[in-house]
Amino acid sequence: MGTVYMAKNGKPENCHYKQTDKKQASMASPHVLIFPLPLQGPVNSMLKLAELLSLAGIQVTFLNTDHIHRRLLRHTHVQSRFSRYHNFRFQTISDGLPEDNPRSGEQVMEIFGAIDAVTRPLFREMMISGALSSSGVTCIVADGIFDFAVGVAKEIGVPLIYFDTISPCGLWTYLCVPKLIEAGDLPFEAWLLTFSSANPTSPRAYSQHVWDLEGPILHQMRTLCPNLYPIGPLQAHLKARLGPGTTSPQSPSSNSLWEEDKSCMAWLDAQPPKSVIYISIGSLALMTMDQLMEFWYGLVNSGKRFLWVRRPGSVAQKEGENQIPSELSKGTKERGCIVAWAPQEEVLAHPAVGVFLTHSGWNSTLESIVEGVPMICWPYFADQQVNSRFVGEVWKLGMDMKDTCDRTIIEKMVRDVLEVRRDEFMQSANLMAKLARESSLSESSCPCSFSEAKDKAFPTIQFNDVTYIIPAFRIIFTPTIYLKTSDMDQGSLTPHVLIFPLPLQGPVNSMFKLAELLCLSGLNVTFLVTEHIHGRLLRYTDIQSRFVRYRGFRLETISDGLEEDHPRGDRFMELFDSLKYKTKPLFRELLTSGRLNSEARGPVTCVIADGIMGFTGDVASEIGVPFVYSRTISACCLWVFFCLPKLIESGELPFAGDDLDTPIKSIRGMENFLRRRDLPSFCRTGDLSHPSIQLYKTESQENPRAHGLILNTFDDLEGPICSEIRALCPNLYTIGPLHSHLKSKLSGTTTTTSSDTSSSSLWKEDRSCITWLDAQPSKSVIYISFGSLAVLTWDQLMEFWHGVINSKTRFLWVIRPDSVAGGDWETRIPAEISQGTKEKGYIVGWAPQEEVLAHQAVGGFLTHSGWNSTLESVIEGVPMICWPYFMDQQVNSRFVGEAWRLGLDMKDACDRVIVEEMLKDLMETRKDEFIKRADEMANLARKSLAEGGSSYCNLDRLIKDIKSMSQQG
């Protein structure tokens, strides 16, 4: 079974989890078994993880193959290095290959066959009846390619975590292999299929990754592996954790399986800054003699200094091919240094190194990124082809030379990176290096920090009974396919969620949809509305009868502290201040009084509140109730709110000068298209102390403290921006569009009609407009509505009306009773407008908007760009003309017009000629273009709601997490 290598400072105590010693087990600290793939890269990464866990006080057993362990003892001082951790030990196991097998190059695949045939049964025996059967292992961390680890973990009832040491972009490609095969794009090796399909079944997956580097890809992976910890770059993370006195590149010792030739460091010391190209193709790659010659000629001909690692056995030589041309020998003596193996982290950190010609292994790629060294990529196999494409095309950190080995191209690429485009590549590399360092040094900058991984994956929990050990992990780890106690009683009371929306039409509407989705899942829900809102709901909706079908639902009211005749929406800051100072103590009293409890429902176990009402989180924290924030604005606008401090710090806010078309550059992800005029309207004030700026800056910064953040959006619409938000709020639930999600759940299909759910409107709907629409031709009507808060002047009303009439387009217009300043507008309408309206139009005070947008007669939407309205238009495939009023609407309209190409942005213009021109563009000239794009996005929205779609999975995850909160409470 192999040799056990104990730490020199003492033998770690075994923690026996046996029914005969429950008390001792309940007091035991976590004990993690780490089992890497026996290759240089995975062993290197997982030894760093092992040291990070050891630093955190967790007991670690590191399982090496006999072959790997001998090489580590021969070429490193890993044994003495880990002797400082009394809770660490090595254990070894056979890999099933003879010692003289090279385990690299053309024979690397033999490792996998041997592991499957020999190591798999040995590992099972070791864990069940052998050396580790009584060691008290409480968690297994295995390389993600070891699919057999699932079965062993299940058999012994121990949680399993997969650690994938390849790149997330490479892993995502593997996970998509079944789709590639199903689509007919390729056949693939059977072992890879087994690996890729096994990974998602593990409860959690570690990934050595920087969130800023691959956030969008991790966003996709979370649909399969929701509990994902991106904790890299591990080498930088370990240096940071070891402390400021040990953060030099040389501090953590090497994990190399080859003897390092450190003479190359003295050679580098004599070279000018950024003048050297470092070449290494890793621990497994093999090149032919012809390829060696092409590389060598290219390097020498470039005239650049070079440090080249040529691993013994890395060149497949034929007889007579060992003669090196004299010009190469001479060029190398003048400008080069060749070693068999180098201390790569030190080399890349050296000021003389200006570029890295690499095989694009993930460790090498991350080490290059951390040190800000641009790359030329020549990938060999596995994830390396994917990595090289991302380096060259996506991250712009270098050049991709895959499938090419030509001296002329090598010479040109070396000169390009070191000379011609040097500044361009250095700028990108330095920026990414800064982000990588920040992710290692700051708890808040990494969305799934190492601390969170350590605390959640390996908690020191005290249990009254050993049988609760696994369910405790079950609460934390989802999904868990291996737990024998998964059917254990989880409590007699159903989780009880209190939902508290911001008391305005949009938030109330969205959160009623969320409430019904949670009711459908069997949760108890208390929906808390202000008395003012409640009165309007009872007057204009059938909300009471609609929710009567849910036994676990109740409607509760609270005062907003304002007089009944207060306009609220028009004077929002007064509403917010009253909520903060008058409603907050009432909210605390409601939660602590027991009024919400009954025999059928226990106390509130989770609060879901609008994220702009930070006082709800204060109260929940005070009384020990978990809370989740929900933001009913767009992700793109929320990200702008999060970035308000950066806008101020960079000097972009307040505006200097009056040019509203000045680009905004300090909001990541929007640098290429956002202008001053696209920021929320309150940014146009020259006063940083303006109440709205202070409110949204302060309240948004509070959002990350919640257990999670719910957004009414879907990944294909706002995925890249959601990735940015996850850097602050890692537990993000994108579950929209909520109105369609609810229809889908109610009917069991994603092709429901708009009338399947009743309205949550705070105005009386005039349904006669649906009859009028029934009489209009398909896609012929422009629907006009500026939402529940916007107010037009008389002049604006006239410009819109003339523009609409002059366009000769049929129109359905919602003119809310209080939407025109001064009132009494109906008595002042010019005759030509009245006549044009009779011929082509229909006007109502309020409309059933979801039904209107789903009607086949509607071909366009002239909208204020409120987020609910935007999503309702998106799901029905209706192109938009955007005339934003305030708040998030300016940001939304820019994304509609410039980023998503779903319509036209008419902000800051209210002119009849422009209105007429845009209507004709949308409904006639560019109709096919906009309809095509809108249909594509509508299809993506529907897919997100179908089983397996991103919003579908995220809602499931939210519900599971709410249930977990109840169990933990």
ABEGO torsion letter per residue (X at the ends): XEBBBBBAAEBBBBBBBBAABAAAAAABBBBBBBBBBBBAAAAAAAAAAAAAAAAAGBBBBBBBBAAAAAAAAAABAAAAAAAABAABBBBBBBAGBBAABAGBEAAAAAAAAAAAAAAAAAAAAAAAABAAAAAGBABBBBBAABAAAAAAAAAAGBBBBBBBABBAAAAAAAAAAAAAAAAGABBBBAAAAAAAAAAAABABBBBBBBAAAAAAAAAAAAAABABBBBAOBAAAAAAAAAEAAAABAAABBBABABBBBAAAAAAAAABBBGABBBBBAEAABBBBAAAAAAAAAAAAAAGBBBBBBBBBGABBBBBGAABBBAAAAAAAAAABBBBABBBAAAAAABAABABBBBAGBAAAAAAAAAAGBBBBBBBABEAAAAAAAAAAAAAGAEBBABGBBBAAAAAAAAAAAAAAAAAAAAAAAAAAAAAAAAAAABAAABABBAAAAAAAABBBBBBABAAAAAAAAAAABOBBAABAAAABBAEABBBBBBBBBBBBAAAAAAAAAAAAAAAAAGBBBBBBBBAAAAAAAAAABAAAAAAAABAABBBBBBBAGBBAABAGAABAAAAAAAAAAAAAAAAAAAAAAGAABBAABBBBABBBBBAABAAAAAAAAAAGBBBBBBBABBAAAAAAAAAAAAAAAAGAOBBBEABAABBBAABBGAAAABBAAABBAAAABABAABAAAAAAAAAAAAAAABABBBBBBBAAAAAAAAAAAAAABABBBBAOBAAAAAAAAAAGBABBBAAABBBABABBBBAAAAAAAAABBBGABBBBBAEAABBBBAAAAAAAAAAAAAAGBBBBBBBBAAABBGEGAAAABBAAAAAAAAAABBBBABBBAAAAAABAABABBBBAGBAAAAAAAAAAGBBBBBBBABEAAAAAAAAAAAAAGAEBBABGBBBAAAAAAAAAAAAAAAAAAAAAAAAAAAAAAAAAABBGBAAAAAAAAAAAAAAAAAAAX
